[in-house]
Amino acid sequence: MLSMLLDGAVEVLDISPDLYGDAVERYEEVGTWLAEHGSPGWQIYPQGSFRLGTVVRPGTPGGEYDIDLVCRLPLHHESTTQERLKQRVGEQLVAYRRWKKDQGHTDAPESLEARRRCWTLGYPGFHLDVLPAIPDDEHLPTGIRLTDKDLWEWQRSNPIGYADWFRGRSELSTRILEKRHANVADVPIWHVRSPLQRVVQILKWHCMIMFANDPDNRPPSILITTLAGHAYNGEEDLFTAVRSVLDNMPRFIKKTNGKWWVANPAHEEENFTDKWNEYPERREAFNAWFTDIDTTMSELAHMEGKGLDTVYERLAKSFDRAPVLHSYKRYAASIGAATDNRMGATGRLSPTAAGPRKPSHTFYGQHSSARD
């Protein structure tokens, strides 16, 4: 029951095919512009949740989702600077946005903003982050060096290697879209989510709701995804997988030479908990989130025999009520179709025809323990 309720709820969090298609179309168009108008050898590929198949619909009304694009220039780090690299990519994005407006296209980006590591193109309902990068000669073929306006040293990463690692952990193949340009890699279409992908979506969903009012301290998605990937042991049942992942996650948080460390499994020099060492409140926020969701799942594990309404109310307390209600209704209908609205004589699950009690208020986009 718990797995079916969670799975039914998290399905609602997948972004719609139309929104997904819009984001991919913008990615391909911007990527093609950069590949065609930049110097020879510019390569474009996706990173982040779109590539991993762990996108979660925004948890607050008016919230946005993002698609991340890496723009890799074939330069040696000694031949350029972080500032110049970011400027070169930015110049092309300014030209692209101007061209769209001059041509009268209604889908021109509404905004273009320089952020700490990337450029952000704003569209209705989502934004496209463009990360300027160059090859990392010490971690070929897929390692990259990237810009960071707040740091002197080049930062390092490996989005392609990370995606390969995560795919290996989830053991799920992908279906590839038709290429739009030889140097523009495709965004995978995930027709079926693996248990690990669903686990990550559930963890991100809970985190998004819990920190709806405190986004600056919200644990990074990449940290949650990495710990979940390490902790996953191949469980097929979704609720069992979530419990197992939560049990195992703390083992992969290390303290090395006095510093908290969760390495990128595809690039050991990238630390996904680097901010914990600079801002202790970030670690406290992570611990608060972990304690909350771990407690929630432990309580749910002891509620399965108390009836569907009781389980529904507990899920709705810690998650977004609308998706949980959708899943409740679907599950209750499936029980009714099979057993005339009952599950045998035990009475373990007996959803009423009217559904769960009507709440006095909604929790859409909020959490009872959201931090101010």
Stockholm file with secondary structure:
# STOCKHOLM 1.0

chainA/1-372         MLSMLLDGAVEVLDISPDLYGDAVERYEEVGTWLAEHGSPGWQIYPQGSFRLGTVVRPGTPGGEYDIDLVCRLPLHHESTTQERLKQRVGEQLVAYRRWKKDQGHTDAPESLEARRRCWTLGYPGFHLDVLPAIPDDEHLPTGIRLTDKDLWEWQRSNPIGYADWFRGRSELSTRILEKRHANVADVPIWHVRSPLQRVVQILKWHCMIMFANDPDNRPPSILITTLAGHAYNGEEDLFTAVRSVLDNMPRFIKKTNGKWWVANPAHEEENFTDKWNEYPERREAFNAWFTDIDTTMSELAHMEGKGLDTVYERLAKSFDRAPVLHSYKRYAASIGAATDNRMGATGRLSPTAAGPRKPSHTFYGQHSSARD
#=GR chainA/1-372 SS CHHHHHHHHHHHHSCCHHHHHHHHHHHHHHHHHHHHHSCTTCEEEEESHHHHTCCCCCSSTTCCEEEEEEEECCCCGGGSCHHHHHHHHHHHHHHHHHHHHHTTCTTSCSEEEECSSSEEEEETTEEEEEEEEEECTTSTTTCEEECCTTCSSCEEECHHHHHHHHHHHHTCCCBCCCCSBTTBCCCCBCSSCCHHHHHHHHHHHHHHHHTTTCGGGSCCHHHHHHHHHHHCCCCCSHHHHHHHHHHHGGGGCEEETTEEECEETTEEEEETTHHHHHCHHHHHHHHHHHHHHHHHHHHHHTTGGGCHHHHHHHHHHHSCHHHHHHHHHHHHHHHHHHHTTCCTTTCSCCCCTTCSCCCSSCCTTCCTTCCC
#=GC SS_cons         CHHHHHHHHHHHHSCCHHHHHHHHHHHHHHHHHHHHHSCTTCEEEEESHHHHTCCCCCSSTTCCEEEEEEEECCCCGGGSCHHHHHHHHHHHHHHHHHHHHHTTCTTSCSEEEECSSSEEEEETTEEEEEEEEEECTTSTTTCEEECCTTCSSCEEECHHHHHHHHHHHHTCCCBCCCCSBTTBCCCCBCSSCCHHHHHHHHHHHHHHHHTTTCGGGSCCHHHHHHHHHHHCCCCCSHHHHHHHHHHHGGGGCEEETTEEECEETTEEEEETTHHHHHCHHHHHHHHHHHHHHHHHHHHHHTTGGGCHHHHHHHHHHHSCHHHHHHHHHHHHHHHHHHHTTCCTTTCSCCCCTTCSCCCSSCCTTCCTTCCC
//
